[in-house]
Structure formats: structure tokens, C-alpha cells
Amino acid sequence: QVQLVESGGGLVQAGGSLTLSCVASGRISDIDTMGWYRQAPGKQRELVAKITSDGSPRYPDSGKGRFIISRDNAKKTVVLQIDSLSPEDTAVYYCTMNIFRLGYGWRDYWGLGTQVTVSS
């Protein structure tokens, strides 16, 4: 059994910053790419940032400059820092990891999400 648990969400004023964390637990042999997605009400889930196993971050053009993703392999943790928040950033933020488990191979796992609400 693998669990991904996000934390750090909440209510923040526009212009502020927030740091989200996600930690994986369970019988994990290896973790490849880690990432963050978000889903706003009435919208599709979209990629916010991802980071490869060697620590190389990838950001969609829309998020460059405001998002910083990092990882700690030993702690099985991925962190997302968001700066200059605006109400348009209001969404549920989901953590995902590509994880290898003996007997199960590689597959993507998702957390349950953490709510971020930005007030104007």
C-alpha cells in the first residue's frame, strides 16, 4: 500500500506565498518523477510543476517564475512553493509520484489533494 499525503494548503491573501508538501509512505522501492497538479472548480486538472528523479524541474509556460518545485529523495517528499498568489490560483492541489514497487512495477500514485484558497 502506498499513500501520498499533501499538507500546507489553506487560506491566503493575494500577493502572499504558500508552501505545499507531499510525503509518500509504504513499501516503495524507487520514485521517478514527482509532480503537482491543480484543479479549480469547473475546470480540468492541470499540471503545475514536475521534477525528474535527477532533480530537474519542469514548469508549464503559464507557471514559470511563480512556482518552485523541489524534492528530497531520502524523505520521499516533494515541495511546491508558490509566490505572488492570486485568486486564480484557488484550486485543490494534488501531488503525484511515479513509484516502483516490487511485484507491482511502475505506476502513478496520487494524493487526495489540499485546498488552496486565495482571497482578493
Accessible surface in RSA format (square Angstrom, percent):
REM  Atomic radii and reference values for relative SASA: ProtOr
REM  Chains: A
REM  Algorithm: Lee & Richards
REM  Probe-radius: 1.40
REM  Slices: 20
REM RES _ NUM      All-atoms   Total-Side   Main-Chain    Non-polar    All polar
REM                ABS   REL    ABS   REL    ABS   REL    ABS   REL    ABS   REL
RES GLN A   1   157.60  88.1 131.14  95.8  26.47  63.0  49.59 105.6 108.01  81.9
RES VAL A   2    16.30  10.7   0.00   0.0  16.30  39.3   0.00   0.0  16.30  44.2
RES GLN A   3   106.67  59.6 102.59  75.0   4.07   9.7  19.59  41.7  87.08  66.0
RES LEU A   4    10.18   5.7   0.48   0.3   9.70  24.4   0.48   0.3   9.70  26.1
RES VAL A   5    82.45  54.3  78.76  71.3   3.69   8.9  80.55  70.0   1.91   5.2
RES GLU A   6    18.96  10.9   2.69   2.0  16.27  38.7   0.00   0.0  18.96  15.5
RES SER A   7    61.67  52.1  56.95  76.0   4.72  10.9  41.63  88.6  20.04  28.1
RES GLY A   8    37.66  46.4   0.00   N/A  37.66  46.4  24.15  66.3  13.51  30.3
RES GLY A   9    30.25  37.3   0.00   N/A  30.25  37.3   2.49   6.8  27.77  62.2
RES GLY A  10    31.91  39.3   0.00   N/A  31.91  39.3  31.83  87.3   0.08   0.2
RES LEU A  11   134.83  75.1 100.05  71.6  34.78  87.4 100.09  70.3  34.74  93.5
RES VAL A  12    23.97  15.8  19.23  17.4   4.74  11.4  23.97  20.8   0.00   0.0
RES GLN A  13   137.57  76.9 135.43  99.0   2.13   5.1  38.13  81.2  99.44  75.4
RES ALA A  14    49.01  45.1  25.48  39.3  23.53  53.5  25.81  36.3  23.21  61.5
RES GLY A  15    57.31  70.7   0.00   N/A  57.31  70.7  31.27  85.8  26.04  58.3
RES GLY A  16    24.09  29.7   0.00   N/A  24.09  29.7  23.04  63.2   1.05   2.4
RES SER A  17    65.16  55.1  43.76  58.4  21.40  49.3  26.09  55.6  39.06  54.7
RES LEU A  18    30.42  16.9  25.81  18.5   4.62  11.6  30.29  21.3   0.13   0.4
RES THR A  19    71.10  50.6  57.85  58.6  13.25  31.6  36.76  49.4  34.34  51.9
RES LEU A  20     0.00   0.0   0.00   0.0   0.00   0.0   0.00   0.0   0.00   0.0
RES SER A  21    37.36  31.6  36.89  49.2   0.47   1.1  17.48  37.2  19.88  27.8
RES CYS A  22     0.07   0.1   0.00   0.0   0.07   0.2   0.07   0.2   0.00   0.0
RES VAL A  23    69.29  45.6  68.68  62.2   0.61   1.5  68.68  59.7   0.61   1.7
RES ALA A  24     5.06   4.6   0.00   0.0   5.06  11.5   0.00   0.0   5.06  13.4
RES SER A  25    56.79  48.0  52.29  69.8   4.51  10.4  42.72  91.0  14.07  19.7
RES GLY A  26    45.76  56.4   0.00   N/A  45.76  56.4  22.27  61.1  23.50  52.6
RES ARG A  27   206.09  86.5 195.03  99.4  11.06  26.3  75.43 103.1 130.66  79.2
RES ILE A  28    26.12  14.9   1.29   1.0  24.83  59.8   2.06   1.5  24.06  65.3
RES SER A  29    62.06  52.4  23.55  31.4  38.51  88.7  22.01  46.9  40.05  56.1
RES ASP A  30    76.73  53.7  71.50  71.2   5.23  12.4  16.90  39.8  59.83  59.7
RES ILE A  31    17.03   9.7   9.36   7.0   7.68  18.5   9.36   6.7   7.68  20.8
RES ASP A  32    52.89  37.0  51.75  51.5   1.14   2.7   5.48  12.9  47.41  47.3
RES THR A  33    41.34  29.4  39.32  39.9   2.02   4.8  22.80  30.6  18.54  28.0
RES MET A  34     0.41   0.2   0.24   0.2   0.16   0.4   0.41   0.3   0.00   0.0
RES GLY A  35     1.36   1.7   0.00   N/A   1.36   1.7   1.05   2.9   0.31   0.7
RES TRP A  36     0.00   0.0   0.00   0.0   0.00   0.0   0.00   0.0   0.00   0.0
RES TYR A  37    62.22  29.1  62.22  35.4   0.00   0.0  24.67  18.5  37.56  46.3
RES ARG A  38    37.00  15.5  36.96  18.8   0.04   0.1   2.34   3.2  34.67  21.0
RES GLN A  39    62.63  35.0  58.43  42.7   4.20  10.0  10.54  22.4  52.09  39.5
RES ALA A  40    20.81  19.1  17.55  27.1   3.25   7.4  17.95  25.3   2.86   7.6
RES PRO A  41   116.86  85.2  88.77  80.9  28.10 102.1 101.12  83.5  15.75  97.9
RES GLY A  42    92.61 114.2   0.00   N/A  92.61 114.2  45.98 126.2  46.63 104.4
RES LYS A  43   142.61  69.6 129.91  79.7  12.70  30.2  82.44  74.2  60.18  64.1
RES GLN A  44   161.56  90.3 148.11 108.2  13.45  32.0  53.11 113.1 108.45  82.3
RES ARG A  45    95.69  40.2  71.38  36.4  24.31  57.9  24.53  33.5  71.16  43.1
RES GLU A  46    80.63  46.3  76.02  57.5   4.62  11.0  30.86  59.7  49.77  40.6
RES LEU A  47    51.61  28.7  38.91  27.8  12.69  31.9  38.91  27.3  12.69  34.2
RES VAL A  48     4.11   2.7   1.10   1.0   3.01   7.2   3.99   3.5   0.12   0.3
RES ALA A  49     0.00   0.0   0.00   0.0   0.00   0.0   0.00   0.0   0.00   0.0
RES LYS A  50    82.38  40.2  82.38  50.5   0.00   0.0  26.30  23.7  56.08  59.7
RES ILE A  51     5.96   3.4   5.96   4.4   0.00   0.0   5.96   4.3   0.00   0.0
RES THR A  52    35.33  25.1  35.33  35.8   0.00   0.0  34.83  46.8   0.50   0.8
RES SER A  53    58.41  49.4  47.02  62.8  11.39  26.2  19.34  41.2  39.07  54.7
RES ASP A  54   118.04  82.7  77.70  77.3  40.34  95.4  49.63 116.8  68.41  68.2
RES GLY A  55    34.38  42.4   0.00   N/A  34.38  42.4  17.44  47.9  16.94  37.9
RES SER A  56    34.11  28.8  30.82  41.1   3.28   7.6   9.76  20.8  24.35  34.1
RES PRO A  57    59.71  43.5  50.19  45.8   9.52  34.6  50.19  41.4   9.52  59.2
RES ARG A  58   122.08  51.3 119.69  61.0   2.38   5.7  41.30  56.4  80.78  49.0
RES TYR A  59    51.98  24.3  33.86  19.3  18.12  47.1  30.52  22.9  21.46  26.5
RES PRO A  60    39.44  28.7  27.22  24.8  12.22  44.4  39.09  32.3   0.35   2.2
RES ASP A  61   122.34  85.7 100.13  99.7  22.20  52.5  37.76  88.9  84.57  84.3
RES SER A  62   103.96  87.9  64.78  86.4  39.19  90.3  59.74 127.2  44.22  62.0
RES GLY A  63     2.89   3.6   0.00   N/A   2.89   3.6   2.89   7.9   0.00   0.0
RES LYS A  64   129.29  63.1 106.34  65.2  22.95  54.6  60.50  54.5  68.79  73.3
RES GLY A  65    76.01  93.7   0.00   N/A  76.01  93.7  40.21 110.3  35.81  80.2
RES ARG A  66    64.18  26.9  64.02  32.6   0.16   0.4  37.58  51.4  26.59  16.1
RES PHE A  67     8.43   4.2   4.49   2.8   3.94  10.3   4.49   2.7   3.94  11.3
RES ILE A  68    92.32  52.5  91.03  67.8   1.29   3.1  91.03  65.6   1.29   3.5
RES ILE A  69     7.30   4.2   0.00   0.0   7.30  17.6   0.00   0.0   7.30  19.8
RES SER A  70    52.78  44.6  51.57  68.8   1.21   2.8  35.58  75.8  17.21  24.1
RES ARG A  71    38.92  16.3   8.94   4.6  29.98  71.4   9.04  12.4  29.88  18.1
RES ASP A  72    55.38  38.8  50.29  50.1   5.10  12.1  23.04  54.2  32.35  32.3
RES ASN A  73    87.84  60.6  71.10  68.7  16.74  40.3  33.34  80.2  54.50  52.7
RES ALA A  74    95.25  87.6  58.70  90.6  36.55  83.1  71.49 100.7  23.77  63.0
RES LYS A  75   144.61  70.5 131.41  80.6  13.21  31.4  83.26  74.9  61.35  65.4
RES LYS A  76    64.03  31.2  64.03  39.3   0.00   0.0  18.83  17.0  45.20  48.1
RES THR A  77    21.20  15.1  21.15  21.4   0.04   0.1  16.40  22.0   4.80   7.3
RES VAL A  78     0.00   0.0   0.00   0.0   0.00   0.0   0.00   0.0   0.00   0.0
RES VAL A  79    39.70  26.1  39.68  35.9   0.01   0.0  39.68  34.5   0.01   0.0
RES LEU A  80     0.00   0.0   0.00   0.0   0.00   0.0   0.00   0.0   0.00   0.0
RES GLN A  81    68.36  38.2  68.33  49.9   0.03   0.1   7.84  16.7  60.52  45.9
RES ILE A  82     0.00   0.0   0.00   0.0   0.00   0.0   0.00   0.0   0.00   0.0
RES ASP A  83    37.71  26.4  37.71  37.5   0.00   0.0  17.18  40.4  20.53  20.5
RES SER A  84    68.44  57.8  58.35  77.9  10.09  23.2  23.16  49.3  45.27  63.4
RES LEU A  85     3.19   1.8   0.00   0.0   3.19   8.0   0.00   0.0   3.19   8.6
RES SER A  86    34.94  29.5  34.94  46.6   0.00   0.0  27.43  58.4   7.51  10.5
RES PRO A  87    51.98  37.9  43.60  39.7   8.38  30.5  43.93  36.3   8.04  50.0
RES GLU A  88   136.45  78.3 114.47  86.6  21.98  52.3  71.87 139.0  64.58  52.7
RES ASP A  89     1.30   0.9   1.30   1.3   0.00   0.0   0.00   0.0   1.30   1.3
RES THR A  90    32.90  23.4  30.21  30.6   2.69   6.4  28.03  37.6   4.87   7.4
RES ALA A  91     1.32   1.2   0.70   1.1   0.62   1.4   1.32   1.9   0.00   0.0
RES VAL A  92    41.24  27.1  41.15  37.2   0.09   0.2  41.15  35.8   0.09   0.2
RES TYR A  93     0.00   0.0   0.00   0.0   0.00   0.0   0.00   0.0   0.00   0.0
RES TYR A  94    34.17  16.0  34.17  19.4   0.00   0.0   8.21   6.2  25.96  32.0
RES CYS A  95     0.00   0.0   0.00   0.0   0.00   0.0   0.00   0.0   0.00   0.0
RES THR A  96    15.29  10.9  15.29  15.5   0.00   0.0  12.82  17.2   2.47   3.7
RES MET A  97     1.22   0.6   0.00   0.0   1.22   2.9   1.22   1.0   0.00   0.0
RES ASN A  98    36.26  25.0  35.30  34.1   0.96   2.3   9.59  23.1  26.68  25.8
RES ILE A  99     0.00   0.0   0.00   0.0   0.00   0.0   0.00   0.0   0.00   0.0
RES PHE A 100    56.84  28.4  56.84  35.2   0.00   0.0  56.84  34.5   0.00   0.0
RES ARG A 101    28.02  11.8  28.02  14.3   0.00   0.0   1.55   2.1  26.47  16.0
RES LEU A 102   142.18  79.2 126.23  90.3  15.95  40.1 126.53  88.9  15.65  42.1
RES GLY A 103    83.94 103.5   0.00   N/A  83.94 103.5  41.92 115.0  42.01  94.1
RES TYR A 104   147.62  68.9 117.00  66.6  30.63  79.7  79.72  59.9  67.91  83.7
RES GLY A 105    24.31  30.0   0.00   N/A  24.31  30.0  20.88  57.3   3.43   7.7
RES TRP A 106   122.55  49.2  93.64  45.3  28.91  67.9  71.46  38.1  51.09  82.9
RES ARG A 107   131.01  55.0 123.71  63.1   7.29  17.4  42.54  58.1  88.47  53.6
RES ASP A 108    79.84  55.9  69.39  69.1  10.45  24.7  13.61  32.0  66.23  66.1
RES TYR A 109    19.34   9.0  18.23  10.4   1.11   2.9  18.50  13.9   0.84   1.0
RES TRP A 110   105.89  42.5  79.85  38.7  26.04  61.1  64.46  34.4  41.43  67.2
RES GLY A 111     6.35   7.8   0.00   N/A   6.35   7.8   0.62   1.7   5.73  12.8
RES LEU A 112   169.37  94.3 148.73 106.4  20.65  51.9 150.87 106.0  18.51  49.8
RES GLY A 113    23.31  28.7   0.00   N/A  23.31  28.7   0.29   0.8  23.02  51.6
RES THR A 114    18.19  12.9  12.84  13.0   5.35  12.8   7.53  10.1  10.66  16.1
RES GLN A 115    86.11  48.2  77.93  57.0   8.18  19.5  49.84 106.1  36.27  27.5
RES VAL A 116     0.00   0.0   0.00   0.0   0.00   0.0   0.00   0.0   0.00   0.0
RES THR A 117    50.06  35.6  50.06  50.8   0.00   0.0  38.19  51.3  11.87  17.9
RES VAL A 118     7.62   5.0   0.00   0.0   7.62  18.4   0.00   0.0   7.62  20.7
RES SER A 119    41.64  35.2  34.97  46.7   6.67  15.4  34.79  74.1   6.85   9.6
RES SER A 120   129.35 109.3  67.98  90.7  61.37 141.4  55.40 118.0  73.95 103.6
END  Absolute sums over single chains surface
CHAIN  1 A     6660.4       5118.3       1542.1       3487.4       3173.0
END  Absolute sums over all chains
TOTAL          6660.4       5118.3       1542.1       3487.4       3173.0
